[in-house]
Every structure is written in C-alpha cells, then in structure tokens.
Amino acid sequence: MQNIYVDEHLIKQAIEDRRFFHQHPELSGEEFETCAFIRNRLEALKIEILDFEPPSVIGFIKGTKGNKTIALRADIDALPITEEGDKPYLSKNPGVAHMCGHDGHTATLLAVAEWLSIKGNEVEPNIVLIFQSAEEITPSGADRLIKQGVLENVDAIFGIHLWQGMEKGKIGLTHGPMMASIDDFEIMIQGSGGHGSMPHETVDPIYVATHVIQSLQSIISRKLNPIDSGVISVGKIEAGTTYNIIPDTAKLIGTIRALTPEAVATLQNKMVQLTEGICKAFDAKGQVDFIIGTPPLVNHAKESHFVESVIRQSFGDDVFELVDPVMGGEDFSYYLQNKPGAFIFVGMGGEKSMYPHHHPKFDIDEEVIPDAIKLFIEIAKKYQ
C-alpha cells in the first residue's frame, strides 16, 4: 500500500486507545466506562457533545461552511466471548472481549476527532461523530439513536469496518447491497405424542420436522430469484425426552439472511406457507415466529462512488477493491435506510489478523489503523 502520512502522535494515541479498550471491554448496552472515556476525551478536545442517551456518545464539530453535515460512525461494544492467546493486552473482563474490531473503530474515530479539533479549518461540512452502543445485539443501538434523532440534520453518513476477510492493504466496498439482513426464526410443530412402539396412534412432530427442514431449502433453490442471495439455516432442534416416547411438539430454531428487502419478504412468506401446509398434510399444526433483526446493508450509489474516488485519489488505484457482498450483518444498515451513505471495509487479513471475526483468538492488525484514520479524514475533507 502507498505510504499515507498520518501524524505519528495520532497513530500512537490511537493504538494506545485501542489497547485500552481491548483490555476493558463492555457488553452491548453496558458500555458506560467506555462512554465516560470517550466523553472525557472529546471534552478535553473542546468538542461539543450532543444530548443523546448514554452509553452512546455523539460529538459535533462545525465546518467552515456548515451548509452540509456528514456523520462518521464507530461501534463501541464487545462480545460475550472468552479471549484466547498471549497478547500483552488481553481482556481483563472475564468472558467479555473485543473479538470483532470495535475497539479499533472507536480508537480510529477518536483520532479523527483529535485531528478535526486541530485542523477543522480544512473541512467544509459539519461533522457528527457517532460512538454507538450495542451494535452486536437486538434491539440495535443504531436504531435507538435514529429514533432519538441523531440523523435529523445529517446529509450523509459513513462507517468503516476493519475487516479480516479482506487482504491487508486493500480498502473497498460495494455499490449496492453489501451485507445481509439478520432475522431469526422459531418454528413450533404441534403433533400428538405417544409410545414409540405405536406410531400409528400419534402425530410425530419430529418426523414432520424433517419434512419441514427439507422443504425450507426449496425456497432458496426454487422460490428466490437466482440473481438474489439468501440463506435459511436451522441451527437447533428441540424435541423429545427419551428414546421410546414420541413427543407432542418439536421446535426448529434458526436464522435467515438476504441482501435485499424483497428477498427477505420472499423467504419469510414462503417459510410460513410451506410450514403450515406440510404440517396440515400430516395432521399437525405449524407456527412460524420471526425475531426481526437488522435489515440488509445497502450502500447508496452516489456516496459509495464518492468513497471509491476518495480511496483511489488518497491511497492509489491498486488499493481500491470492489468487494463481494457478505452474508454477515451490521446495524449500520439502519442508518442507510434513513440517509444516504456508505459502509467501507479496511482490509487487514494476514499473519497478524488470521482468525475470523468473533473467534476467541481474533486480533486486529494495528498497522492498518493509520489508513482507517486517513480514510475518515479524507472523506471529511473531500465531501461537498
């Protein structure tokens, strides 16, 4: 990657901050110490803090023109995972760890905040700094902030993710659907139990469940437009108490993913139709309940092409990568449902960051943090 200069003080401070956050992780909705740290830093930089509910923190910096406003977002929560490894900055909170990269995102945005506090005269638009709680859970921290009005005066919003799945030295995004929706489901099949030696006197919900499971995959292969992408996965089956009793009920628990709202609707509608129909055919009853999570993350074309031009101009044509959509989810999607914007991957895959996100040995390659800082700064400088 082309060597992009970012002030050494900012880099050093960002890495120190990242390691502090990594050692002191907090779960979604409980990030009050992290919130206090961020507020203290912004106050020391004399950055205005807007009135939003903690543990999210929202800063505001007035631009030289102020006729446009953009938001830059970092997520601040950690995961309920016990960290493994021997790094010197291991989590000090048992069972909680930054195994997704949010510590790096938060440190990056704090560095950008410091740069703006010093060189804000180089930036035309107003900047809203969103340090967002609860990205990893439902209900979403993004959705909560939007309902509180965080985007009311924002013209566009941009977010980054330090991404292990992309080669270190690359920065990129898609011009459209980039990450999938996340919705969970529970299917309850009501049969009529009895002794395993007399199945003809029962309605076996386990047997019915096997037909339902098989049929769900026909939705992907025969009902979803082949151009679209979708996933239906049953991850858990609950039924029965012992080997020779046919139970009354069986429950299927799983997740569905899709890249467009239309595909989500197709999956949900057909799941209900097939489940109810198959159960009825076997004299059972089926009920499908959806636990609605985050919607698909869809970048806006104008803003994503703007980001592509920023990457090419600031880092070089060889750095930009048009990435394939992924079936993981991100609650940044809520922002993009409400305002134009783009979500960007900063690649860090390699020897230092070889384990996937949410793995107990996941780690950030801190050498890419300067590029993340530079990217946010250049977006702020070039947005008009």
C-alpha positions in Angstrom: 0.0 0.0 0.0 1.1 3.5 -0.7 2.6 5.1 2.4 0.0 7.6 3.6 1.3 10.1 6.2 -0.8 10.5 9.3 0.6 12.4 12.3 2.7 10.0 14.4 1.1 11.3 17.6 -2.3 10.4 16.3 -1.1 6.9 15.4 0.5 6.3 18.7 -2.5 7.6 20.6 -4.9 5.5 18.5 -3.0 2.3 19.2 -2.8 3.1 22.9 -6.6 3.8 23.0 -7.3 0.6 21.1 -5.3 -1.5 23.5 -7.0 0.2 26.5 -10.5 -0.5 25.0 -9.3 -4.1 24.3 -8.3 -4.6 27.9 -11.5 -3.1 29.2 -14.3 -4.4 27.0 -18.0 -4.0 27.9 -21.1 -5.8 26.5 -23.7 -4.2 24.4 -25.8 -1.6 26.3 -23.4 -1.7 29.2 -20.5 0.4 27.8 -20.7 3.1 30.5 -17.0 3.2 31.3 -16.2 3.3 27.6 -18.7 6.1 27.2 -17.1 8.0 30.0 -13.6 7.6 28.4 -14.9 8.9 25.1 -16.7 11.9 26.7 -13.7 12.9 28.7 -11.5 12.8 25.5 -14.0 14.8 23.5 -14.4 17.4 26.3 -10.6 17.7 26.5 -10.5 18.4 22.8 -13.3 21.0 23.3 -15.6 19.2 21.0 -19.3 19.8 21.6 -21.2 16.7 23.0 -24.8 16.5 21.9 -27.6 15.4 24.2 -28.2 11.7 23.5 -28.8 8.8 25.9 -25.7 7.0 27.1 -23.8 4.8 26.7 -23.7 6.2 23.1 -21.7 9.4 22.7 -22.4 12.0 19.9 -19.9 14.8 19.2 -20.4 17.7 16.8 -17.8 19.9 15.0 -18.9 22.8 12.9 -17.4 23.0 9.5 -16.0 26.1 7.7 -19.1 26.4 5.5 -21.6 24.3 7.5 -24.1 24.0 4.7 -23.7 20.2 4.7 -23.4 17.8 7.6 -21.9 14.3 7.5 -21.8 11.7 10.2 -18.9 9.3 10.9 -19.7 6.3 13.0 -17.8 3.8 15.2 -19.4 1.0 17.3 -18.1 0.6 20.8 -19.4 -2.7 22.2 -17.7 -6.0 22.8 -18.8 -9.7 22.7 -19.6 -12.3 25.4 -16.5 -14.4 24.4 -13.6 -15.6 26.5 -10.4 -14.4 24.7 -7.6 -16.8 24.0 -4.0 -16.1 23.2 -1.0 -14.5 24.8 -1.1 -10.9 23.6 0.0 -8.4 26.2 -3.3 -6.5 26.1 -5.7 -9.4 26.7 -9.1 -8.6 28.1 -9.2 -8.0 31.8 -13.0 -8.6 31.9 -13.7 -12.4 32.2 -16.0 -13.7 29.5 -16.0 -10.4 27.6 -13.7 -9.4 24.7 -13.4 -7.2 21.6 -13.4 -10.1 19.1 -14.8 -8.1 16.2 -12.7 -4.9 15.9 -14.9 -2.3 17.6 -12.0 -1.3 19.8 -10.1 -0.3 16.6 -13.1 1.5 15.2 -13.5 3.6 18.4 -9.8 4.4 18.6 -9.8 5.4 14.9 -12.7 7.8 15.3 -11.2 9.3 18.5 -8.0 10.0 16.4 -10.1 11.6 13.7 -11.9 13.7 16.4 -8.5 15.0 17.6 -7.4 15.8 14.0 -10.6 17.7 13.4 -10.2 19.6 16.7 -6.8 20.9 15.4 -7.3 21.1 11.6 -11.1 21.6 11.3 -10.4 24.7 9.2 -9.6 22.3 6.4 -13.1 20.7 6.4 -16.2 22.4 4.9 -19.1 20.2 6.2 -20.2 19.9 9.8 -19.1 16.6 11.3 -21.2 14.4 13.6 -19.1 11.8 15.5 -21.2 8.8 16.4 -19.8 6.5 19.0 -22.6 3.9 19.0 -23.5 1.4 21.7 -25.0 -2.0 21.1 -24.1 -2.9 17.5 -24.0 -6.6 18.4 -27.5 -7.1 19.7 -31.2 -6.6 19.0 -32.6 -4.1 19.7 -30.0 -2.2 17.8 -28.1 0.7 19.1 -28.2 2.3 15.7 -32.0 2.1 15.5 -32.2 3.5 19.0 -30.1 6.6 18.1 -32.1 7.2 14.9 -35.3 7.2 16.9 -33.7 9.8 19.2 -33.0 12.0 16.1 -29.3 11.5 15.5 -29.7 11.8 11.7 -32.2 14.7 11.6 -29.7 17.2 10.2 -27.3 14.8 8.6 -26.9 14.8 4.8 -24.8 11.6 4.5 -23.2 9.0 6.8 -20.1 6.9 6.5 -18.8 3.9 8.5 -15.8 1.6 8.4 -15.1 -1.9 9.5 -11.5 -3.2 10.0 -12.1 -6.4 8.0 -10.2 -9.7 8.5 -11.8 -11.2 5.4 -10.1 -8.7 3.1 -6.4 -8.7 2.3 -4.3 -6.3 4.2 -3.5 -3.3 2.0 -6.9 -3.2 0.4 -9.8 -0.8 1.1 -13.2 -1.3 -0.6 -16.9 -1.6 -0.7 -19.8 -2.5 -2.9 -22.1 -0.1 -4.9 -25.3 -1.5 -3.5 -26.1 -4.5 -1.3 -23.1 -5.2 0.9 -24.2 -7.1 4.0 -27.2 -9.3 4.7 -30.2 -9.0 6.9 -30.2 -10.9 10.2 -33.6 -12.4 11.2 -34.0 -15.4 13.4 -37.0 -17.8 13.5 -38.7 -20.3 15.7 -41.0 -23.0 14.1 -43.2 -24.8 16.6 -44.7 -28.1 15.3 -47.6 -29.4 17.4 -48.3 -33.1 17.0 -49.7 -35.7 19.3 -47.4 -37.9 21.3 -47.4 -41.4 22.4 -45.3 -44.6 22.7 -42.6 -45.2 20.1 -44.0 -48.7 19.6 -47.3 -47.4 18.4 -46.5 -44.5 16.0 -49.8 -45.0 14.1 -51.6 -43.6 17.2 -49.6 -40.4 17.2 -48.8 -37.4 15.0 -45.0 -37.5 15.2 -43.7 -33.9 15.2 -40.1 -35.0 14.8 -41.0 -36.8 11.6 -42.9 -33.8 10.4 -40.0 -31.5 11.3 -37.7 -33.5 9.0 -40.0 -32.7 6.0 -40.2 -29.0 7.0 -36.4 -28.8 7.2 -36.0 -30.3 3.8 -38.7 -28.0 2.3 -37.0 -24.8 3.6 -34.1 -25.3 1.2 -36.5 -25.4 -1.7 -37.3 -21.8 -1.0 -33.7 -20.9 -1.8 -33.4 -23.1 -4.9 -36.9 -22.7 -6.3 -38.7 -19.6 -4.9 -35.9 -17.0 -4.6 -34.7 -15.2 -7.7 -31.4 -16.8 -8.6 -29.9 -13.4 -9.0 -30.6 -12.7 -5.3 -28.8 -14.3 -2.4 -30.4 -15.9 0.6 -29.7 -18.3 3.4 -32.0 -20.4 5.6 -30.2 -22.3 8.3 -31.7 -24.4 11.1 -29.2 -24.4 13.9 -31.2 -26.0 16.7 -33.8 -28.7 17.1 -35.7 -29.2 20.4 -37.9 -32.3 20.8 -38.4 -35.3 23.0 -37.3 -36.5 26.4 -36.3 -40.1 25.9 -35.7 -42.8 23.3 -39.1 -44.6 23.2 -41.6 -41.7 23.5 -42.9 -39.7 20.6 -43.3 -36.1 21.9 -46.1 -33.7 21.4 -44.0 -30.9 20.0 -40.9 -30.1 18.1 -39.2 -26.7 17.8 -36.8 -25.6 15.0 -34.7 -22.6 15.7 -32.6 -20.9 13.0 -31.6 -17.8 11.0 -32.4 -16.3 7.6 -30.2 -13.9 5.7 -30.8 -12.0 2.5 -29.3 -9.0 0.7 -32.5 -7.1 -0.3 -35.8 -6.4 1.5 -37.6 -8.1 -1.3 -35.7 -11.3 -0.8 -36.3 -11.1 3.0 -40.1 -10.9 2.3 -39.9 -13.9 -0.1 -38.1 -16.1 2.5 -40.5 -15.2 5.3 -43.7 -15.6 3.3 -42.7 -18.9 1.8 -41.5 -20.3 5.1 -44.9 -19.7 6.7 -46.7 -21.1 3.7 -44.6 -24.3 3.5 -44.6 -24.9 7.2 -48.3 -24.6 7.6 -49.0 -26.6 4.5 -46.7 -29.5 5.4 -47.9 -29.7 9.0 -51.5 -29.7 7.8 -50.8 -32.6 5.4 -49.5 -34.7 8.4 -52.4 -33.7 10.7 -50.1 -31.5 12.7 -50.1 -27.7 13.3 -47.2 -25.4 12.5 -46.5 -21.9 13.6 -43.6 -19.7 12.5 -42.4 -16.7 14.6 -39.7 -14.3 13.3 -37.4 -12.4 15.6 -36.6 -9.4 13.4 -33.0 -8.3 13.5 -31.1 -5.9 11.2 -32.1 -5.1 7.6 -29.8 -5.6 4.6 -27.0 -3.1 4.4 -27.3 -1.4 1.1 -24.8 1.3 0.1 -26.1 4.3 -1.8 -24.6 4.6 -5.3 -23.6 8.3 -5.2 -21.9 8.1 -1.8 -20.2 4.7 -2.5 -18.8 6.0 -5.8 -17.6 9.1 -3.9 -15.8 6.9 -1.4 -14.3 4.9 -4.3 -12.9 8.1 -5.7 -11.5 9.1 -2.3 -9.7 5.8 -1.9 -8.3 5.9 -5.4 -7.1 9.5 -5.0 -5.8 9.2 -1.5 -4.3 5.7 -1.5 -3.9 4.7 -5.1 -5.9 2.7 -7.7 -4.3 -0.5 -6.7 -5.7 -0.2 -3.1 -9.4 0.0 -4.0 -11.2 -3.3 -4.2 -14.8 -3.8 -5.3 -15.8 -6.4 -2.7 -18.4 -9.2 -2.9 -21.4 -8.9 -0.6 -21.2 -11.0 2.6 -24.0 -12.7 4.5 -22.9 -11.3 7.8 -25.0 -8.4 9.2 -24.3 -4.9 10.5 -26.7 -2.5 12.1 -25.2 0.4 10.1 -27.9 -0.7 7.7 -30.4 1.3 9.8 -28.6 4.5 9.1 -28.6 3.7 5.4 -32.3 3.1 5.4 -32.7 6.7 6.6 -29.9 8.7 5.0 -27.6 8.3 2.0 -24.2 6.9 2.8 -21.7 4.1 2.5 -20.0 1.4 4.6 -16.4 0.6 3.9 -14.1 -2.4 4.6 -10.5 -1.7 5.5 -8.6 -4.9 4.8 -6.3 -6.4 7.4 -6.3 -10.1 6.6 -2.8 -11.7 7.0 -0.4 -13.1 9.6 -1.3 -10.7 12.3 -5.0 -10.9 11.7 -5.5 -14.6 10.7 -8.5 -15.5 12.8 -12.1 -14.6 11.7 -14.3 -12.1 13.5 -15.9 -13.4 16.7 -13.1 -16.1 17.1 -11.6 -16.3 20.6 -8.1 -15.6 19.1 -9.2 -12.8 16.8 -7.0 -9.7 16.7 -6.6 -6.5 14.8 -3.5 -5.7 12.7 -2.8 -2.3 14.1 -0.7 -1.4 11.1 -4.0 -0.6 9.2 -5.3 1.9 11.8 -3.4 4.8 10.2 -5.2 4.0 6.9 -8.6 4.0 8.6 -7.9 7.3 10.2 -6.7 8.8 6.9 -9.8 7.4 5.1 -12.2 9.2 7.5 -10.2 12.4 7.3 -10.1 12.4 3.5 -13.9 11.7 3.4 -14.5 14.7 5.6 -12.1 16.9 3.6 -13.4 16.0 0.2 -17.2 15.8 0.9 -19.1 18.7 -0.7 
